[in-house]
Amino acid sequence: MTAFFLADAAATDTFGACLAHTLPASAVVYLHGDLGAGKSSLARAVLRGLGVTGTIRSPTYTLVEPYALPAGGVAVHLDLYRIGDPGELAFLGLDDEDHRLWLVEWPERGHGALPPPDLDIVLRVQGLGRQVSLQPASPVGQAWLNDLLATCADKFPDA
């Protein structure tokens, strides 16, 4: 597991841009953390880094928000906090499109109904900032982490 400290919102935005810059052809990211840990903020930063403009809505009530990516493909941001049963995901039409990026908050609530992760990201409040820990869960996730470390590790202190 690799961990970094994000001192403030600007550091979170920079980290999200680094994730976007090193994004593989397609990936599934599970975002873990308590309420207020920064999952939605990091997802928003990744989407901005991929060139999404305009309003980026939190999917807290809609469960899923799709975004057309300027470079092609679709990113989906899911917030499964309000899901009572993983079977509820069948009604969201997530299999209807080829998604380049999945950003999934509260993935444990969709267990068995989601594609497996390539990268697990855990966010924790640490003082005034956030600790972000990354754990690859597939060869794609490991290659992504390696690229991220080679490209951006010097921008963030170790947690």
WOUR-V7270 format. One record per run of one state. SS is the DSSP state (@ for helix, = for strand, . for the rest). FROM is the first residue (numbers start at 1). TO is the last residue. Records with the same first field share a line. If there is no record, write none. Layout:
SS: FROM-TO  FROM-TO
//
This chain:
.: 1-1  7-8  22-26  33-38  50-63  69-73  80-85  93-93  97-98  106-106  111-118  127-128  137-138  156-156  159-159
=: 2-6  27-32  64-68  74-79  99-105  119-126  129-136  157-158
@: 9-21  39-49  86-92  94-96  107-110  139-155
//
